[in-house]
Amino acid sequence: MPPLPQFIDSVEALEELLSRPTPALVTMMGRLEGDLIFLGAGGKMGPTMARMARRATEEAGVQRRIIAASRFSTQQLESELQAWGVETIRCDMLDPGQVAMLPKVPNVVYMTGMKFGSTGQEALTWAMNTWLPSLVCEQFSESRIVAFSTGNVYGLTPLSLGGSVETDPLNPVGEYAMSAMGRERIFEYFSQADSIPTSILRLNYATEMRYGVLVDVARQVYEGQPVNVSMGSLNAIWQGDANAMSLLALEQARTPAWTINIAGPEQISVRRAAETFGRLMKKDVVYEGEEAPDALLSNGQKGHALWGYPSVCLDQMLCWIAEWVAGGGASLNKPTHFENRAGNF
């Protein structure tokens, strides 16, 4: 792979980097049989992951349709995907008739879900996170499925344990986390009932320059807002690495469903991250709250043992994000609310 850039100076350069396939992914895409569809591809990760799949497929020298299905609230995103060689299908996933019209391809990456806005819309949250997976499993009963979940299903874990591992009991707090656990259970049920090879990915948290837990901290520091340290530690993984690991999980899909954490190797101190941003951006840092002895943390060692450590380290992310934020780089304006300890989103 080409060396990492010292700075990222444009959205185009950022998206190229986020979609740059790893050698392992190119090799796997050469082995993988059949077309690939991304459901809910219009979110934060979907576009660059679909582009990465297209690039890896082309580098592997194989023919494959890469399809992105979403409501696509903007024509711009749909046009960008098409320009990258990704087919697009407009689909309201809560309409069973539209789901039934999706092409039954062998490989599915399920990214649809509801988190932000779930408070006050609990019924919609449960429909999106638990009923919709059953429609998808019925439509793609002869496919292999990679289904996104979240580290929130674990609940808070003591810092001393080094993050929740895949075999830990689940203790979700709040409607979002509970419905996310429900989503996992639906995929687990259909994986067994219909022999659908399935990988469930508990992500915690994908980060790039425009969005993510580290970006939230950086923007608070740059704008002189207090940094809440009550959730004293967090996980972050470069979104390009999360994209590659998620696609590699296609080959690991099995029956019964298999679960893995997608997380960076560090247990990151929010206070230390804020101090680093303050130094890099020459800003004073203001704090509020006190660090609790537990946090939402996932242990990603199982994934690292399978696929290697992330290619982008924490120090590199901090430097890139500081330069981007201080330079007025684009933002998705979607705070993660990672500091929320009550599970209300």
Beta strands, then each sheet from edge to edge (+ up, - down):
strand 1: 36-39
strand 2: 66-70
strand 3: 87-90
strand 4: 107-110
strand 5: 144-150
strand 6: 157-158
strand 7: 198-203
strand 8: 206-207
strand 9: 227-228
strand 10: 233-234
strand 11: 237-238
strand 12: 258-262
strand 13: 268-269
strand 14: 287-288
strand 15: 294-295
sheet 1: 3+ 2+ 1+ 4+ 5+ 7+ 12+
sheet 2: 6+ 15-
sheet 3: 8+ 11+
sheet 4: 9+ 14+
sheet 5: 10+ 13-
end
